[in-house]
Amino acid sequence: MSSILITGASKGIGRAIAVELAERGHRVVATARDPRTLEGLDVAERLRLDVTDEDSVDTAVEQAGEIDTLVSNAGVIFNAAVEASPLDEIERLYAQNTVGAIRVTQAVLPQLRRRGKGRLLYVSSAAGRTILPGASAYAASKWALEAFAETLAVEVGGFGIDVTLAQPGPVSSGALDDILTYRLPDDPYAALFAGDGIPAEMMISPEQVAAAVADLVEAPEVPLRVPVGPVAEHILNSRDSAPYDKPFLPF
């Protein structure tokens, strides 16, 4: 049994991960900005943790006690062309998706290093290696997270700590149902956003992501990057073989 701290466990993927790991017999510390949203989760601890607030992070990590694995899942998204993207919204995405993940890592890492073992698991995205019109800020925040994680893997490997990135494709968690969207007046980019969005048959469920993440928690060894679901596998394999002199569009 491992002791696992999960960020962003109030709904969607994070909540499904908490349920899956608890059902597998692990000690799960589920966290969210509002701990009331964690009610109903049958886990060891339900704590307040806002990844953008250092005091909140430090308090939660102290309350959590000994942690073997961090599952960094908290994140947000919005949709806009680069020209239409409010700068404060871009900063909000980086604050939560990238800097927030690093903040929690910095809080957990010292105890893992002292014990000479542990795992840092980041819920990234297929968008962490690809791009899609309208998702530039989200993709950039995940690309940045992956750069930090890859560097971190080199830095902490000698301390018995491993790092892995789970990269789901589209997930039917509800996060894609009504995305916060910004458009310009008489939108010159409207043609890029025509259509009905991502087809349902291309999506995987939060429970499928949770099972994949739980397998990574339990695996004796993990690779740096793990695509989750057939769409992510296809996208990322295609990305690796795409020419470097042109953008790669997954859909």
C-alpha positions in Angstrom: 0.0 0.0 0.0 1.3 3.4 -0.9 0.4 6.8 0.5 -0.7 9.1 -2.4 -1.5 12.8 -2.5 -3.8 13.9 -5.4 -4.4 17.5 -6.4 -7.6 18.6 -8.1 -9.6 15.6 -6.8 -13.0 17.3 -6.6 -14.3 16.1 -10.0 -13.5 14.5 -13.3 -10.2 12.8 -13.7 -8.8 13.7 -10.3 -11.9 12.3 -8.5 -11.8 9.1 -10.6 -8.1 8.6 -9.7 -8.9 9.0 -6.0 -11.7 6.4 -6.2 -9.5 4.0 -8.2 -6.5 4.1 -5.9 -8.6 3.9 -2.8 -10.4 0.8 -4.2 -7.0 -0.7 -4.8 -6.2 -0.4 -1.1 -3.9 2.7 -1.1 -3.9 5.4 1.4 -5.3 8.3 -0.6 -5.1 12.0 0.4 -7.5 13.8 -1.8 -7.2 17.6 -2.1 -9.1 20.4 -3.7 -9.5 24.2 -3.3 -12.8 23.6 -1.6 -12.7 20.4 0.5 -16.5 20.4 0.6 -16.3 19.2 -3.0 -14.5 16.0 -1.8 -17.5 14.9 0.3 -18.5 11.3 -0.6 -15.0 10.2 -1.4 -14.0 7.2 0.7 -10.4 8.1 1.2 -8.0 8.5 4.1 -7.9 12.3 4.1 -9.8 15.1 2.4 -7.8 18.3 2.6 -7.9 21.9 1.3 -5.1 22.5 -1.2 -5.0 25.4 -3.7 -2.0 24.9 -6.0 -1.7 28.7 -6.5 -1.4 29.4 -2.7 1.9 28.4 -1.1 0.6 28.5 2.5 -2.3 26.2 1.4 0.1 23.8 -0.2 2.5 23.7 2.7 -0.3 23.2 5.2 -1.8 20.4 3.2 1.5 18.6 2.7 2.2 18.9 6.4 -1.3 17.5 7.3 -0.9 14.7 4.8 2.1 13.2 6.6 4.3 10.7 4.8 3.7 10.7 1.0 5.1 8.1 -1.4 3.6 9.4 -4.6 2.3 12.8 -5.8 -0.4 12.7 -8.5 -0.4 16.3 -9.8 -3.7 16.6 -11.6 -5.1 20.1 -10.9 -5.6 22.1 -14.1 -7.8 24.5 -16.0 -8.4 25.3 -19.7 -9.9 28.0 -22.0 -10.3 28.3 -25.7 -9.2 31.2 -27.8 -7.0 32.2 -30.8 -3.7 33.6 -29.7 -4.8 37.1 -30.8 -8.0 36.8 -28.7 -6.4 35.3 -25.6 -6.5 37.6 -22.6 -3.1 37.9 -21.0 -4.4 37.5 -17.5 -6.1 34.3 -18.5 -2.9 32.9 -20.0 -1.2 33.8 -16.7 -4.0 32.0 -14.8 -3.4 28.8 -16.8 0.3 28.9 -16.2 -0.3 29.7 -12.5 -2.4 26.6 -12.1 -1.3 24.1 -14.7 2.5 24.7 -14.6 3.6 26.8 -11.6 1.0 25.1 -9.3 2.3 21.7 -10.2 5.9 22.8 -9.5 4.8 24.4 -6.2 3.3 21.1 -4.9 6.4 19.2 -6.2 8.7 21.5 -4.2 6.6 20.9 -1.0 6.6 17.1 -1.4 10.1 16.5 -2.8 12.2 17.0 0.4 10.6 14.1 2.2 10.9 11.8 -0.8 14.6 12.8 -1.1 15.3 12.2 2.5 13.7 8.7 2.3 15.5 7.9 -1.0 12.4 6.8 -2.8 9.2 8.2 -4.3 7.3 8.9 -7.5 6.1 12.2 -9.0 3.3 11.6 -11.5 1.9 14.4 -13.6 -1.4 14.3 -15.4 -0.4 16.1 -18.6 -2.1 15.8 -21.9 -1.6 14.8 -25.5 -1.7 18.6 -25.9 1.6 18.6 -23.9 3.3 17.4 -27.2 0.9 18.7 -29.9 -1.0 21.9 -30.7 -4.6 22.6 -31.7 -6.0 26.0 -32.9 -7.7 27.7 -30.0 -5.8 25.7 -27.3 -2.5 27.5 -27.5 -2.4 28.6 -23.9 -3.5 25.3 -22.5 -1.0 23.4 -24.7 1.8 25.8 -23.8 1.2 25.3 -20.1 1.4 21.6 -20.6 4.5 21.8 -22.8 6.1 23.8 -20.1 5.1 21.3 -17.5 6.6 18.5 -19.5 9.9 20.4 -19.8 10.0 20.9 -16.0 9.2 17.2 -15.5 11.8 16.0 -17.9 14.4 18.1 -16.3 13.2 17.0 -12.8 13.6 13.3 -13.8 17.3 13.9 -14.4 17.8 15.9 -11.2 16.1 13.5 -8.8 16.8 10.1 -10.4 19.9 9.8 -8.3 17.8 10.1 -5.1 15.6 7.1 -6.0 12.7 9.2 -7.2 11.2 8.7 -10.5 9.0 11.0 -12.7 6.3 10.1 -15.2 3.8 12.0 -17.3 0.4 10.6 -18.1 -0.8 12.0 -21.4 -4.5 11.4 -22.0 -6.2 12.4 -25.2 -9.7 13.9 -25.1 -11.6 12.8 -21.9 -15.4 12.9 -21.3 -14.9 14.4 -17.9 -17.2 17.4 -18.6 -14.2 19.8 -18.8 -14.7 20.0 -22.6 -18.4 20.4 -22.6 -18.6 24.1 -22.0 -15.1 25.5 -22.2 -14.5 29.1 -21.3 -14.1 30.8 -24.7 -12.9 34.1 -26.0 -13.5 35.4 -29.6 -12.8 38.6 -31.4 -15.6 40.8 -32.8 -16.5 39.6 -36.3 -14.1 36.8 -35.6 -11.5 36.4 -38.4 -10.6 33.0 -37.0 -14.2 31.6 -37.0 -13.5 29.1 -39.7 -10.9 27.4 -37.5 -13.5 26.8 -34.8 -16.4 25.6 -37.0 -17.8 22.2 -36.3 -19.3 20.3 -33.4 -16.1 19.8 -31.4 -14.4 16.5 -30.6 -16.6 13.5 -31.5 -17.7 11.5 -28.5 -16.3 8.3 -30.0 -12.8 9.8 -29.8 -13.1 10.4 -26.0 -12.1 8.1 -23.2 -13.7 8.2 -19.7 -12.2 9.6 -16.5 -12.2 6.0 -15.2 -10.0 4.8 -18.1 -7.5 7.6 -17.3 -7.7 6.7 -13.6 -6.9 3.0 -14.2 -3.9 4.0 -16.3 -2.7 6.4 -13.6 -3.2 3.8 -10.9 -1.2 1.3 -13.0 1.6 3.9 -13.1 1.5 4.4 -9.3 1.9 0.7 -8.8 4.4 -0.2 -11.6 7.9 -1.1 -10.3 9.4 1.2 -13.0 7.8 3.8 -15.2 8.8 5.6 -18.5 8.9 9.3 -18.6 5.9 9.6 -20.9 2.8 7.4 -21.2 0.1 8.2 -23.8 -3.3 7.2 -22.3 -6.0 6.0 -24.7 -5.9 5.1 -28.5 -6.3 8.7 -29.7 -3.4 9.9 -27.6 -1.3 7.0 -28.8 -2.1 7.8 -32.4 -1.6 11.5 -32.0 1.8 11.2 -30.3 3.1 8.5 -32.6 2.1 10.6 -35.6 3.7 13.7 -34.0 7.0 11.8 -33.6 7.0 11.0 -37.3 5.8 14.4 -38.6 8.1 16.7 -40.5 9.7 19.4 -38.3 9.1 22.2 -40.8 5.3 22.3 -40.5 2.7 22.4 -37.6 1.2 19.1 -36.6 -2.6 19.2 -36.2 -4.0 16.1 -34.5 -7.6 16.3 -35.7 
